Amino acid sequence: MSMVLSRSLTRILVVVASALVLVAVARADIVKLKDGRKLEGEIIEESSLEVKLKMRFGTQSFPRSEIASIERKKTDAQELEERKNALREGDADGRFQLMRWAERQGLRREAKELLNEVLRLDPDHAGAREANGQKKVDGKWIDAAEADVLLAGREEDALRAKGYVLHEGQWRSPEEMQKIRLGFVLHDDVWVTPEEKELLDKGYVKYKNRWVTLDDRTMLARGYDRYQGEWKKKEEMLALRTDWSTAWEALTPHYLIRTNINEEYCDEIAAIMEKAFVEYLKVVGREPTDVDIRGKKKSAPQRMPVYIFASEEEYSDWCRNNRMENNVGLDGFYNARKNLLASWSGNNLEFSRRFVVGLGIWQYYFNSVGNGLPSWFSEGIAGYFTGSFWDGTDLRVGVADRAQIDFAEKLNDQGKLFTWNQLITDDLFEVIERGDFKRFAAQSYVLTYYLVKGADPATKAKFQEFLDRVKRHPFVMGNVDILAADMLRDLFGGRDGVEQLGRQALKWTLTIGEENLHAFPKRLGDEE
């Protein structure tokens, strides 16, 4: 019984082996018949009388008398052998390409032999190593799966070193995590607020900083605007929008802009303030957040409101109606409690543009740090940002203000400058009450402009340390100026050091070339 089984098994193995050989050496013969037909298959049997052809869909015999010609093609194995014999000795790349060809023909055993030949000739052949399931790590070829694990770990370490955090399966940069903490979400690879994403998902689009439907955008583009559910022509809307209660509004990622001047100006201020936001970040060093610099929770940042009234009268009436009478008579103000920046134009759009950019640094600082600033630096940095140019696309800040520098020079010539120690301890409100604001503003501008723009690296490093201390200190209302002055003296060598710093600041600013000074326009009707 065992003998019978053994013989049967032997016959089965012989049949299987024969089939494998047939697969490897199968021909692709072409038989052309006299009637014009062309048949492709494998000639499995032939005689002087007929030819038997095995085709894809069966086997058929054809009399020799009906056959016009027979084209016998090489087998894949024969083609492989010919190509291999044509290769130069030691040609690793040639054998690698031939290995790829063998794989495509299904000649797996021959392909493996060729792969081994390539690695024998060139052990560092990248293509052959990768085909062999390996990757190169630290100059060594190792198993690809092992390499993937090792490289993934290194990539994670590198990302963590750069401050990246794994959040919901995605590595996020510090900037992206800040957006997430502020409540922003991704929509088509763009960070938007949850409210904006909801609108986008509903098919809304943004048109001139307003969220509208596609149909509404068409009407707006034609010059119409919707008011209380009705479409009105531009002329009608102009009459309505000049009333503050129905003024134009523009929403940006960080600001709510409101003005009754005109729609174009509203959109322009929206673009300017977003550009200014980037410049503020360079000075302050952190974006608005719901945690202050000492880690204490504060109110979550919302869009920062900026109001610009068309006239001083409208601005003053609004101040009185909203219990802000102390701001009447000013060019504008920033109210930290209401987080509101307000100003008026009075037909001088350039002045109001620069004014809101200047005061905007106070709004930004309060929202990002949540702390007070010493009066001299508060006034000086506002002056620094007020020196700005807008060309319709880009915002340039920190342009030297001729009027401030000339006035400081005049005070110096007359011997009427504050001592620099008095400047850094003075309280802004006391300065205003004494009628010394113009002198205080010019001197504060000179010191700030020098520290931000002109100081040497060592002085700038000390100044940065001063700002970091100010940002971290839990000031109590009323003691900011005195404590901050002590911090500045501590870093710059006491009272004498502060006086020397002030003299150096004045000396440097007075050497700014004429071509770099700019005479910014004042309000229409303002006196020098």
VMD Tcl script that draws the C-alpha trace (Angstrom):
set ca {
  {0.00 0.00 0.00}
  {2.76 2.38 0.84}
  {4.51 1.46 -2.45}
  {1.38 2.44 -4.45}
  {1.06 5.77 -2.59}
  {4.72 6.48 -3.15}
  {4.47 5.90 -6.88}
  {1.27 8.00 -7.14}
  {2.95 10.87 -5.27}
  {5.95 10.63 -7.57}
  {3.73 10.91 -10.66}
  {1.93 13.95 -9.18}
  {5.23 15.74 -8.46}
  {6.47 15.03 -11.99}
  {3.26 16.49 -13.48}
  {3.48 19.61 -11.25}
  {7.15 20.11 -12.09}
  {6.40 19.76 -15.80}
  {3.63 22.35 -15.53}
  {5.99 24.79 -13.82}
  {8.54 24.31 -16.58}
  {5.88 24.91 -19.22}
  {4.90 28.18 -17.51}
  {8.51 29.32 -17.46}
  {9.29 28.43 -21.10}
  {5.88 29.07 -22.69}
  {6.12 30.32 -26.27}
  {4.15 33.02 -27.98}
  {3.95 31.51 -31.51}
  {2.03 33.24 -34.29}
  {0.31 31.14 -37.01}
  {-0.80 33.09 -40.08}
  {-3.52 31.40 -42.17}
  {-3.96 31.80 -45.92}
  {-7.41 33.36 -45.35}
  {-5.73 36.29 -43.56}
  {-6.36 35.31 -39.94}
  {-3.51 35.59 -37.43}
  {-3.61 33.27 -34.40}
  {-1.35 33.53 -31.33}
  {-0.65 30.75 -28.89}
  {1.72 27.84 -28.20}
  {2.43 25.10 -30.79}
  {2.21 21.95 -28.71}
  {2.28 19.42 -31.53}
  {3.06 19.45 -35.26}
  {3.58 17.08 -38.18}
  {3.95 17.25 -41.95}
  {0.16 17.27 -42.22}
  {-1.04 19.55 -39.37}
  {-0.15 21.89 -36.54}
  {-1.84 21.83 -33.15}
  {-2.00 25.30 -31.50}
  {-2.88 25.87 -27.81}
  {-4.60 29.24 -27.50}
  {-6.11 31.16 -24.61}
  {-9.58 29.74 -25.15}
  {-8.70 26.19 -26.26}
  {-6.61 23.99 -28.56}
  {-7.18 23.62 -32.31}
  {-5.44 21.75 -35.16}
  {-4.83 23.38 -38.54}
  {-3.93 21.53 -41.79}
  {-0.56 22.52 -43.24}
  {-2.32 23.31 -46.50}
  {-4.21 26.22 -44.78}
  {-1.13 27.74 -43.10}
  {0.70 30.59 -44.83}
  {3.51 30.97 -42.26}
  {4.58 30.33 -38.67}
  {6.47 32.85 -36.53}
  {8.17 31.23 -33.60}
  {9.00 33.69 -30.79}
  {11.58 33.25 -28.07}
  {10.53 32.13 -24.62}
  {10.96 34.57 -21.71}
  {13.72 32.33 -20.37}
  {15.53 32.43 -23.73}
  {15.13 36.24 -23.88}
  {16.48 36.51 -20.32}
  {19.52 34.38 -21.15}
  {20.32 36.44 -24.27}
  {20.05 39.73 -22.36}
  {22.21 38.38 -19.54}
  {24.94 37.22 -21.95}
  {24.99 40.73 -23.48}
  {25.81 42.37 -20.13}
  {29.34 43.53 -19.36}
  {31.18 41.65 -16.64}
  {30.70 43.39 -13.28}
  {27.76 45.54 -14.53}
  {25.67 45.72 -11.34}
  {23.21 48.34 -12.64}
  {22.63 46.36 -15.84}
  {21.85 43.22 -13.85}
  {19.54 45.23 -11.57}
  {17.50 46.48 -14.56}
  {17.41 42.92 -15.96}
  {16.17 41.70 -12.55}
  {13.27 44.17 -12.77}
  {12.46 42.88 -16.28}
  {12.51 39.26 -15.05}
  {10.09 40.20 -12.24}
  {7.67 41.71 -14.77}
  {7.79 38.48 -16.81}
  {7.04 36.39 -13.73}
  {10.50 34.80 -13.63}
  {10.77 35.01 -9.87}
  {13.57 32.45 -9.33}
  {15.73 34.01 -12.02}
  {15.01 37.50 -10.62}
  {16.17 36.41 -7.16}
  {19.38 34.99 -8.63}
  {20.03 38.27 -10.43}
  {19.37 40.24 -7.22}
  {21.98 38.15 -5.41}
  {24.45 38.80 -8.26}
  {23.87 42.57 -7.98}
  {24.53 42.54 -4.22}
  {27.66 40.41 -4.74}
  {29.00 42.92 -7.27}
  {27.86 46.04 -5.33}
  {26.92 45.40 -1.68}
  {25.82 49.06 -1.30}
  {23.53 49.12 -4.35}
  {20.53 51.14 -3.05}
  {17.96 49.75 -5.49}
  {18.95 46.13 -4.82}
  {18.99 46.64 -1.05}
  {15.52 48.22 -1.13}
  {14.26 45.38 -3.38}
  {15.65 43.03 -0.75}
  {13.48 44.73 1.92}
  {16.16 46.90 3.55}
  {16.74 50.58 4.38}
  {19.96 52.41 5.16}
  {20.25 53.91 8.66}
  {23.46 55.44 10.01}
  {25.43 53.94 7.09}
  {24.11 50.40 7.65}
  {21.47 48.44 5.73}
  {18.87 46.97 8.08}
  {15.41 45.43 7.78}
  {12.95 48.03 6.43}
  {10.38 47.46 9.19}
  {13.04 47.88 11.87}
  {14.35 51.01 10.12}
  {10.86 52.54 9.96}
  {10.43 52.13 13.71}
  {13.87 53.60 14.40}
  {13.43 56.57 12.04}
  {9.91 57.30 13.31}
  {11.27 57.54 16.85}
  {14.01 59.91 15.76}
  {11.53 62.06 13.84}
  {9.32 62.30 16.91}
  {12.32 63.30 19.06}
  {13.27 65.99 16.51}
  {9.71 67.33 16.43}
  {9.49 67.43 20.22}
  {12.82 69.30 20.34}
  {11.25 71.94 18.09}
  {8.25 72.25 20.41}
  {5.82 70.14 18.37}
  {3.03 68.32 20.21}
  {1.13 65.18 19.16}
  {-2.49 66.33 19.11}
  {-5.27 63.95 18.02}
  {-2.87 61.88 15.96}
  {-1.23 64.87 14.21}
  {2.04 66.63 15.05}
  {1.30 70.31 15.59}
  {3.76 73.20 15.73}
  {3.78 75.63 18.69}
  {1.98 78.17 16.48}
  {-0.69 75.62 15.55}
  {-1.16 74.60 19.20}
  {-1.62 78.26 20.08}
  {-4.38 78.43 17.44}
  {-5.99 75.28 18.88}
  {-5.86 76.68 22.44}
  {-7.54 79.85 21.17}
  {-10.33 77.74 19.71}
  {-9.34 77.81 16.03}
  {-10.03 74.75 13.85}
  {-8.79 73.64 10.43}
  {-10.92 73.99 7.33}
  {-9.26 73.03 4.03}
  {-5.82 73.53 5.64}
  {-6.75 77.05 6.84}
  {-7.19 77.97 10.53}
  {-10.60 79.49 11.20}
  {-12.79 80.05 14.24}
  {-15.51 77.47 14.98}
  {-18.09 80.08 13.96}
  {-16.33 80.62 10.64}
  {-16.08 76.87 10.01}
  {-19.80 76.49 10.66}
  {-20.48 79.20 8.08}
  {-18.09 77.64 5.56}
  {-19.71 74.24 6.02}
  {-23.07 75.85 5.27}
  {-21.72 77.20 1.99}
  {-21.07 80.79 3.04}
  {-18.17 82.71 1.50}
  {-16.21 85.76 2.61}
  {-16.75 88.93 0.61}
  {-14.87 92.04 1.75}
  {-14.56 90.69 5.32}
  {-18.26 89.75 5.47}
  {-19.78 86.27 5.49}
  {-22.44 85.96 2.80}
  {-24.18 83.36 0.67}
  {-23.15 82.92 -2.95}
  {-26.36 84.67 -4.06}
  {-25.67 87.56 -1.68}
  {-22.14 87.89 -3.03}
  {-23.55 88.35 -6.52}
  {-25.81 91.16 -5.32}
  {-23.00 92.80 -3.34}
  {-20.71 92.67 -6.36}
  {-23.38 94.53 -8.33}
  {-23.25 97.37 -5.81}
  {-26.25 96.43 -3.66}
  {-26.22 95.87 0.10}
  {-28.71 94.21 2.43}
  {-30.28 96.26 5.20}
  {-33.01 94.85 7.48}
  {-33.79 92.10 4.98}
  {-33.99 94.37 1.91}
  {-31.48 94.96 -0.89}
  {-30.62 98.62 -1.27}
  {-28.52 100.51 -3.79}
  {-25.12 101.86 -2.83}
  {-26.37 105.45 -2.64}
  {-29.10 104.43 -0.18}
  {-26.63 102.47 1.94}
  {-24.20 105.38 2.12}
  {-26.89 107.46 3.72}
  {-27.68 104.68 6.19}
  {-24.11 103.65 7.07}
  {-23.00 107.16 7.96}
  {-25.21 106.76 11.02}
  {-23.09 105.06 13.69}
  {-25.86 102.65 14.65}
  {-25.72 101.15 11.14}
  {-22.00 101.68 10.45}
  {-19.86 99.38 8.34}
  {-18.21 96.42 10.08}
  {-15.38 94.09 9.04}
  {-14.34 90.91 10.84}
  {-10.74 89.67 10.61}
  {-9.08 86.77 12.48}
  {-8.09 89.15 15.31}
  {-10.14 92.35 14.97}
  {-13.64 93.78 14.71}
  {-13.43 97.00 12.71}
  {-16.33 99.46 12.79}
  {-16.55 102.84 11.05}
  {-19.11 105.17 9.50}
  {-16.62 106.72 7.04}
  {-17.03 104.36 4.05}
  {-16.84 100.66 3.21}
  {-13.47 100.89 1.45}
  {-11.87 102.53 4.48}
  {-13.38 99.88 6.74}
  {-11.79 97.11 4.66}
  {-8.50 99.01 4.49}
  {-8.26 99.38 8.28}
  {-9.06 95.66 8.61}
  {-6.11 94.79 6.36}
  {-3.79 97.29 8.10}
  {-4.54 96.00 11.61}
  {-3.84 92.39 10.61}
  {-0.47 93.52 9.23}
  {0.14 95.50 12.43}
  {-0.69 92.37 14.47}
  {2.38 90.68 12.97}
  {4.57 93.69 13.86}
  {3.22 93.83 17.43}
  {4.14 90.17 17.90}
  {7.78 90.96 17.03}
  {7.99 93.43 19.94}
  {5.81 91.70 22.55}
  {6.92 88.14 21.77}
  {3.61 86.36 22.36}
  {0.13 86.28 20.85}
  {-3.11 87.06 22.71}
  {-4.11 84.10 24.86}
  {-6.38 83.17 27.76}
  {-3.33 82.71 30.02}
  {-1.15 85.66 31.00}
  {2.64 85.51 30.95}
  {2.73 84.28 34.56}
  {0.39 81.36 33.77}
  {-2.66 82.95 35.37}
  {-5.99 82.41 33.61}
  {-7.64 85.49 32.20}
  {-10.57 86.09 29.90}
  {-10.30 84.28 26.57}
  {-9.23 86.62 23.76}
  {-11.95 87.79 21.45}
  {-11.64 89.88 18.31}
  {-10.20 93.23 19.39}
  {-12.68 96.04 18.57}
  {-11.41 99.14 16.73}
  {-13.89 102.02 16.24}
  {-13.18 104.97 13.94}
  {-15.75 107.76 13.81}
  {-16.06 110.08 10.84}
  {-16.07 113.26 12.94}
  {-14.93 114.47 16.34}
  {-18.52 115.42 17.17}
  {-19.76 111.85 16.62}
  {-16.83 110.48 18.60}
  {-17.48 112.89 21.50}
  {-21.23 112.15 21.56}
  {-20.52 108.42 21.62}
  {-18.05 108.87 24.52}
  {-20.60 110.84 26.54}
  {-23.38 108.33 25.83}
  {-21.17 105.46 26.97}
  {-19.83 107.07 30.18}
  {-16.38 107.77 28.75}
  {-16.47 111.57 29.02}
  {-12.81 111.71 30.06}
  {-11.84 110.79 26.47}
  {-13.63 113.77 24.92}
  {-11.15 116.18 23.39}
  {-8.56 113.48 22.66}
  {-7.52 112.03 19.30}
  {-8.70 108.68 20.60}
  {-8.13 106.17 23.39}
  {-7.72 102.55 24.39}
  {-9.90 101.32 27.24}
  {-8.48 98.13 28.78}
  {-11.62 97.33 30.75}
  {-13.75 97.31 27.60}
  {-10.80 96.20 25.42}
  {-11.80 98.97 23.01}
  {-9.69 101.20 20.77}
  {-11.52 104.26 19.43}
  {-10.56 107.31 17.36}
  {-12.00 109.78 14.87}
  {-10.89 110.85 11.41}
  {-12.05 114.41 10.79}
  {-11.34 114.12 7.03}
  {-7.74 113.09 7.70}
  {-7.73 109.38 6.90}
  {-3.94 109.03 6.98}
  {-3.75 110.43 10.50}
  {-6.43 108.07 11.80}
  {-4.73 105.11 10.07}
  {-1.46 105.84 11.86}
  {-3.18 106.67 15.13}
  {-4.98 103.32 15.45}
  {-1.79 101.44 14.50}
  {0.02 103.38 17.26}
  {-2.58 102.75 19.97}
  {-3.07 99.21 18.71}
  {0.13 98.12 20.46}
  {-1.51 98.89 23.83}
  {-4.52 96.78 22.92}
  {-2.29 93.95 21.71}
  {-0.07 94.07 24.80}
  {-2.99 93.95 27.21}
  {-4.56 91.00 25.36}
  {-1.32 89.01 25.15}
  {0.37 89.85 28.47}
  {-2.43 91.16 30.67}
  {-0.12 93.52 32.52}
  {0.73 97.21 32.81}
  {3.47 99.15 31.02}
  {5.57 102.01 32.41}
  {4.26 105.34 31.12}
  {7.41 106.36 29.19}
  {7.54 103.08 27.26}
  {3.78 102.99 26.77}
  {3.89 106.42 25.12}
  {7.18 105.77 23.32}
  {6.14 102.47 21.72}
  {2.82 103.99 20.60}
  {4.86 106.74 18.92}
  {7.09 104.11 17.33}
  {4.12 102.35 15.72}
  {2.41 105.61 14.81}
  {5.38 106.15 12.49}
  {3.91 103.83 9.86}
  {3.36 103.75 6.11}
  {0.66 101.81 4.26}
  {1.05 101.34 0.50}
  {-2.19 99.43 -0.02}
  {-0.50 96.05 0.42}
  {2.28 96.23 3.02}
  {2.64 98.09 6.31}
  {6.00 99.60 7.28}
  {6.40 100.63 10.93}
  {9.12 102.36 12.93}
  {9.65 105.22 10.48}
  {11.51 108.06 12.23}
  {9.17 110.96 13.12}
  {10.87 114.27 12.28}
  {8.55 116.32 14.52}
  {9.30 114.29 17.68}
  {13.06 114.26 17.11}
  {13.22 117.95 16.18}
  {11.26 118.89 19.31}
  {13.56 116.78 21.50}
  {16.56 118.53 19.95}
  {14.95 121.93 20.63}
  {14.33 121.00 24.28}
  {17.93 119.86 24.62}
  {19.26 123.11 23.13}
  {17.10 125.08 25.58}
  {18.11 122.92 28.53}
  {14.44 121.95 29.11}
  {14.69 118.15 28.90}
  {13.52 116.08 31.87}
  {16.31 114.21 33.52}
  {16.09 110.67 32.15}
  {15.50 109.34 35.66}
  {12.53 111.66 36.04}
  {11.20 110.51 32.66}
  {11.16 106.82 33.58}
  {9.40 107.42 36.92}
  {6.77 109.93 35.74}
  {3.11 108.91 35.67}
  {1.37 109.77 32.40}
  {-1.74 111.22 34.03}
  {0.34 113.50 36.25}
  {2.30 114.61 33.17}
  {-0.94 115.56 31.40}
  {-2.19 117.47 34.45}
  {1.08 119.45 34.56}
  {0.76 120.30 30.86}
  {4.05 118.52 30.08}
  {2.68 115.87 27.73}
  {4.37 117.12 24.54}
  {7.77 117.21 26.21}
  {7.18 113.81 27.84}
  {6.02 112.26 24.53}
  {9.05 113.50 22.56}
  {11.57 112.31 25.13}
  {9.81 108.94 25.57}
  {9.84 108.51 21.79}
  {13.59 109.20 21.57}
  {14.45 106.66 24.28}
  {12.11 103.97 22.93}
  {13.11 104.47 19.30}
  {16.78 104.09 20.19}
  {16.24 100.95 22.29}
  {14.12 99.28 19.60}
  {15.99 100.41 16.47}
  {19.44 101.84 17.19}
  {20.99 100.29 20.28}
  {23.99 97.95 20.08}
  {23.37 94.22 20.71}
  {24.43 94.35 24.36}
  {22.09 97.26 25.12}
  {19.24 95.58 23.23}
  {19.77 92.40 25.25}
  {19.47 94.38 28.51}
  {16.38 96.13 27.18}
  {14.80 92.79 26.28}
  {15.50 91.54 29.79}
  {13.84 94.70 31.12}
  {10.71 94.01 29.02}
  {10.63 90.38 30.15}
  {10.79 91.47 33.81}
  {8.03 94.02 33.27}
  {5.82 91.43 31.57}
  {6.30 88.90 34.38}
  {5.84 91.29 37.33}
  {2.41 91.29 39.05}
  {2.07 95.07 39.21}
  {-0.53 96.72 41.39}
  {-2.30 99.72 39.86}
  {-0.29 102.86 40.49}
  {3.14 101.30 41.15}
  {4.12 100.34 37.58}
  {6.31 103.36 36.84}
  {8.31 103.31 40.09}
  {8.96 99.54 40.06}
  {9.76 99.46 36.34}
  {12.20 102.36 36.80}
  {14.04 100.34 39.48}
  {14.23 97.40 37.06}
  {15.73 99.63 34.35}
  {18.27 101.12 36.76}
  {19.22 97.64 37.97}
  {20.04 96.56 34.41}
  {21.75 99.76 33.23}
  {23.98 100.67 36.18}
  {21.81 102.74 38.50}
  {20.78 106.37 38.10}
  {24.01 107.39 36.38}
  {23.63 104.51 33.96}
  {20.10 105.62 33.05}
  {21.28 109.19 32.42}
  {24.05 107.87 30.19}
  {21.52 105.67 28.36}
  {19.26 108.69 27.73}
  {22.13 110.84 26.45}
  {23.19 108.04 24.09}
  {19.61 107.69 22.83}
  {19.36 111.42 22.08}
  {22.78 111.48 20.43}
  {21.89 108.55 18.18}
  {18.48 109.87 17.10}
  {19.95 113.29 16.26}
  {22.35 111.59 13.83}
  {19.53 109.97 11.79}
  {19.98 111.20 8.22}
  {17.51 113.62 6.65}
  {16.55 110.99 4.09}
  {15.33 108.71 6.91}
  {13.24 111.34 8.71}
  {9.60 111.80 7.80}
  {7.27 114.71 8.52}
  {3.99 112.97 9.25}
  {0.86 115.09 8.67}
  {-1.09 116.21 11.69}
  {-4.83 116.57 11.91}
  {-6.24 119.20 9.59}
  {-6.19 122.49 11.43}
  {-3.74 121.36 14.12}
  {-1.10 123.89 15.07}
  {2.59 123.09 15.35}
}
mol new
graphics top color blue
foreach p $ca { graphics top sphere $p radius 0.5 }
foreach p [lrange $ca 0 end-1] q [lrange $ca 1 end] { graphics top cylinder $p $q radius 0.2 }
display resetview
